[in-house]
């Protein structure tokens, strides 16, 4: 543990950010999984609803600095193509 006051404060903020980032990553993975599950079940209506939620979460992850924009673009393209083939 640090004994410098500024570093102690920094450790607290780092922990808060780590927990928030973990929560956002987890919800993003769940949203992606929901789309893929709906695709596997050939349920186009559920897939399109889940796709909209996944897009929202992917875009938010870029603005929060969790994922790179190219990763998000690739995931959005992959999911949209999969839903489009249903």
Secondary structure as a PSIPRED ss2 file (coil, helix, strand):
# PSIPRED VFORMAT (PSIPRED V4.0)

   1 X C   1.000  0.000  0.000
   2 X C   1.000  0.000  0.000
   3 X C   1.000  0.000  0.000
   4 X C   1.000  0.000  0.000
   5 X H   0.000  1.000  0.000
   6 X H   0.000  1.000  0.000
   7 X H   0.000  1.000  0.000
   8 X H   0.000  1.000  0.000
   9 X H   0.000  1.000  0.000
  10 X H   0.000  1.000  0.000
  11 X H   0.000  1.000  0.000
  12 X H   0.000  1.000  0.000
  13 X H   0.000  1.000  0.000
  14 X H   0.000  1.000  0.000
  15 X H   0.000  1.000  0.000
  16 X H   0.000  1.000  0.000
  17 X H   0.000  1.000  0.000
  18 X H   0.000  1.000  0.000
  19 X H   0.000  1.000  0.000
  20 X H   0.000  1.000  0.000
  21 X H   0.000  1.000  0.000
  22 X H   0.000  1.000  0.000
  23 X H   0.000  1.000  0.000
  24 X H   0.000  1.000  0.000
  25 X H   0.000  1.000  0.000
  26 X H   0.000  1.000  0.000
  27 X H   0.000  1.000  0.000
  28 X H   0.000  1.000  0.000
  29 X H   0.000  1.000  0.000
  30 X H   0.000  1.000  0.000
  31 X H   0.000  1.000  0.000
  32 X H   0.000  1.000  0.000
  33 X H   0.000  1.000  0.000
  34 X H   0.000  1.000  0.000
  35 X H   0.000  1.000  0.000
  36 X H   0.000  1.000  0.000
  37 X H   0.000  1.000  0.000
  38 X H   0.000  1.000  0.000
  39 X H   0.000  1.000  0.000
  40 X H   0.000  1.000  0.000
  41 X C   1.000  0.000  0.000
  42 X C   1.000  0.000  0.000
  43 X C   1.000  0.000  0.000
  44 X H   0.000  1.000  0.000
  45 X H   0.000  1.000  0.000
  46 X H   0.000  1.000  0.000
  47 X H   0.000  1.000  0.000
  48 X H   0.000  1.000  0.000
  49 X H   0.000  1.000  0.000
  50 X H   0.000  1.000  0.000
  51 X H   0.000  1.000  0.000
  52 X H   0.000  1.000  0.000
  53 X H   0.000  1.000  0.000
  54 X H   0.000  1.000  0.000
  55 X H   0.000  1.000  0.000
  56 X H   0.000  1.000  0.000
  57 X H   0.000  1.000  0.000
  58 X H   0.000  1.000  0.000
  59 X H   0.000  1.000  0.000
  60 X H   0.000  1.000  0.000
  61 X H   0.000  1.000  0.000
  62 X H   0.000  1.000  0.000
  63 X H   0.000  1.000  0.000
  64 X C   1.000  0.000  0.000
  65 X C   1.000  0.000  0.000
  66 X C   1.000  0.000  0.000
  67 X C   1.000  0.000  0.000
  68 X C   1.000  0.000  0.000
  69 X H   0.000  1.000  0.000
  70 X H   0.000  1.000  0.000
  71 X H   0.000  1.000  0.000
  72 X H   0.000  1.000  0.000
  73 X H   0.000  1.000  0.000
  74 X H   0.000  1.000  0.000
  75 X H   0.000  1.000  0.000
  76 X H   0.000  1.000  0.000
  77 X H   0.000  1.000  0.000
  78 X H   0.000  1.000  0.000
  79 X H   0.000  1.000  0.000
  80 X H   0.000  1.000  0.000
  81 X H   0.000  1.000  0.000
  82 X H   0.000  1.000  0.000
  83 X H   0.000  1.000  0.000
  84 X H   0.000  1.000  0.000
  85 X C   1.000  0.000  0.000
  86 X C   1.000  0.000  0.000
